[in-house]
Amino acid sequence: MKYIVDNFRQFLTEAPKQSYIHDTGAISLYHYTRPNKETLVLEPTYKKSHYSRREYETASTPRIFFYLDPSQKERFFGSSALYTVDVPADRVYDMGTDPLDYIKKARHPVYGLRKGMEWDQLLEAIREDYDGIFYSTSNFDVVAWFRPVEVTRVPPEEQAQLEGNIER
């Protein structure tokens, strides 16, 4: 079991959170959605359309998913509008390094982190102390945000630049 957790931890540490922190101490988060308004308030309540089945099966803790690099967006977002917000980096817990051992504390001694059980406990414990969590998948870096947050629409030309579709 320790082997699985160690490999999972290595998997989560592919991109360091530090590489996304601006000189101001903030991290820029990016979210794709269909409404095309200047600003939106995103609420981290569970809605089937906002979660993949896999994410909800893993943990039902309400959260909003943000990219840290729009050029890593998944194809199914197509031409959806891009929104952004800068958040304090110290309010985002780094699950890749897990400096406070939340994973170790939540992990079942035999079964590890089970979907809908220890995963919920893990995210709820982190949510008590932080506003979001940072982690990397094999395809992109993510912040899952636990609180309502106001985001601002990225102008189409800037969105294309951020996605790597035109030169800057």
C-alpha positions as CSV (number, residue, x, y, z in Angstrom):
1,M,0.0,0.0,0.0
2,K,2.9,2.4,0.8
3,Y,4.2,1.8,-2.7
4,I,0.8,2.9,-4.2
5,V,0.7,6.1,-2.1
6,D,4.3,7.0,-2.8
7,N,3.7,6.5,-6.5
8,F,0.5,8.6,-6.3
9,R,2.4,11.4,-4.5
10,Q,5.1,11.3,-7.2
11,F,2.3,11.5,-9.8
12,L,0.9,14.6,-8.1
13,T,4.3,16.4,-8.0
14,E,4.9,16.6,-11.7
15,A,4.6,20.4,-11.8
16,P,5.5,22.5,-8.8
17,K,2.9,25.0,-7.5
18,Q,5.7,27.5,-7.1
19,S,6.1,27.8,-10.9
20,Y,2.6,29.4,-11.1
21,I,3.0,32.0,-8.3
22,H,3.4,35.6,-9.5
23,D,5.7,38.2,-7.8
24,T,2.5,39.5,-6.1
25,G,2.0,36.2,-4.3
26,A,-1.0,35.3,-6.3
27,I,-1.9,32.5,-8.7
28,S,-3.9,33.0,-11.9
29,L,-6.8,30.5,-12.2
30,Y,-8.6,29.8,-15.5
31,H,-12.1,28.4,-15.9
32,Y,-14.1,27.6,-19.1
33,T,-17.8,28.0,-19.2
34,R,-20.6,28.9,-21.7
35,P,-22.1,32.1,-20.3
36,N,-20.5,35.0,-22.1
37,K,-20.7,37.7,-19.5
38,E,-18.0,40.1,-18.3
39,T,-18.0,38.7,-14.7
40,L,-19.5,35.6,-13.1
41,V,-19.7,34.3,-9.6
42,L,-18.9,30.6,-9.6
43,E,-20.4,28.6,-6.7
44,P,-18.8,25.3,-5.7
45,T,-22.0,23.4,-5.3
46,Y,-22.4,19.9,-6.9
47,K,-24.1,20.1,-10.2
48,K,-23.9,17.1,-12.5
49,S,-22.9,19.3,-15.5
50,H,-19.9,20.8,-13.5
51,Y,-18.3,17.5,-12.5
52,S,-17.1,14.6,-14.4
53,R,-18.6,11.3,-13.2
54,R,-15.1,10.3,-12.1
55,E,-14.5,13.4,-10.0
56,Y,-17.8,13.1,-8.2
57,E,-17.3,9.4,-7.5
58,T,-13.9,10.2,-6.0
59,A,-15.3,12.8,-3.7
60,S,-18.5,14.7,-3.3
61,T,-16.9,17.7,-1.7
62,P,-18.2,20.7,-3.6
63,R,-15.4,22.4,-5.7
64,I,-14.8,24.3,-8.9
65,F,-12.0,23.2,-11.2
66,F,-9.5,25.6,-12.7
67,Y,-6.7,25.3,-15.1
68,L,-3.4,27.0,-14.3
69,D,-2.3,27.0,-18.0
70,P,-5.1,27.5,-20.6
71,S,-2.9,25.8,-23.2
72,Q,-3.5,22.6,-21.4
73,K,-7.3,22.7,-21.7
74,E,-9.2,19.6,-22.6
75,R,-10.7,19.4,-26.1
76,F,-14.3,19.2,-25.0
77,F,-14.3,22.9,-24.0
78,G,-14.0,23.8,-27.6
79,S,-14.7,27.5,-28.0
80,S,-16.1,28.1,-24.5
81,A,-15.4,31.4,-22.9
82,L,-12.4,31.6,-20.7
83,Y,-12.6,33.3,-17.3
84,T,-9.8,34.2,-14.8
85,V,-9.2,35.2,-11.2
86,D,-6.1,35.8,-9.2
87,V,-6.1,34.2,-5.8
88,P,-3.6,34.3,-2.9
89,A,-1.1,31.4,-3.4
90,D,-1.0,30.8,0.4
91,R,-4.8,29.9,0.3
92,V,-4.1,27.0,-2.1
93,Y,-2.8,23.8,-0.5
94,D,-0.1,21.9,-2.5
95,M,-1.3,18.3,-2.6
96,G,1.7,17.4,-4.7
97,T,4.1,18.0,-1.8
98,D,1.4,17.6,1.0
99,P,3.6,19.4,3.6
100,L,1.0,19.0,6.4
101,D,0.5,15.2,5.7
102,Y,-3.2,15.5,5.0
103,I,-3.0,12.4,2.8
104,K,-1.3,10.4,5.5
105,K,-3.8,11.5,8.1
106,A,-6.8,10.6,5.9
107,R,-5.5,7.4,4.4
108,H,-7.1,4.1,5.7
109,P,-4.3,1.8,7.1
110,V,-5.4,-1.0,4.8
111,Y,-7.4,0.4,1.9
112,G,-5.7,3.8,1.4
113,L,-7.8,6.5,-0.1
114,R,-11.1,5.1,-1.1
115,K,-13.5,6.9,-3.4
116,G,-16.4,8.6,-1.5
117,M,-14.8,7.8,1.9
118,E,-11.2,8.9,2.7
119,W,-11.1,11.1,-0.3
120,D,-14.1,13.1,1.1
121,Q,-12.4,13.2,4.5
122,L,-9.2,14.4,2.9
123,L,-10.8,17.2,0.9
124,E,-13.1,18.3,3.8
125,A,-10.0,18.5,6.1
126,I,-8.1,20.6,3.6
127,R,-11.2,22.8,3.0
128,E,-11.3,23.7,6.7
129,D,-7.9,25.3,6.4
130,Y,-7.6,26.4,2.7
131,D,-9.7,27.8,-0.1
132,G,-8.4,25.4,-2.7
133,I,-5.9,22.6,-3.6
134,F,-3.3,22.4,-6.3
135,Y,-2.4,19.1,-8.0
136,S,-1.1,17.9,-11.4
137,T,-2.6,15.2,-13.5
138,S,-0.7,13.5,-16.4
139,N,-2.2,16.1,-18.8
140,F,-2.7,19.3,-16.9
141,D,-2.3,21.2,-13.6
142,V,-5.4,22.0,-11.6
143,V,-6.7,24.0,-8.7
144,A,-9.9,22.7,-7.1
145,W,-11.5,25.7,-5.4
146,F,-13.8,25.3,-2.4
147,R,-15.3,28.8,-2.1
148,P,-17.6,31.0,-4.2
149,V,-15.3,33.2,-6.4
150,E,-15.9,36.0,-8.9
151,V,-14.2,35.5,-12.2
152,T,-13.6,37.9,-15.1
153,R,-14.0,37.1,-18.8
154,V,-10.7,37.0,-20.7
155,P,-11.0,38.9,-24.0
156,P,-11.1,36.6,-27.1
157,E,-7.7,37.7,-28.4
158,E,-6.0,37.2,-25.1
159,Q,-7.7,33.9,-24.7
160,A,-6.3,32.8,-28.0
161,Q,-2.8,33.9,-26.9
162,L,-3.1,32.0,-23.6
163,E,-4.2,28.9,-25.4
164,G,-1.3,29.1,-27.7
165,N,-3.5,29.7,-30.8
166,I,-1.7,32.9,-31.9
167,E,1.7,34.4,-31.3
168,R,2.0,37.1,-28.7
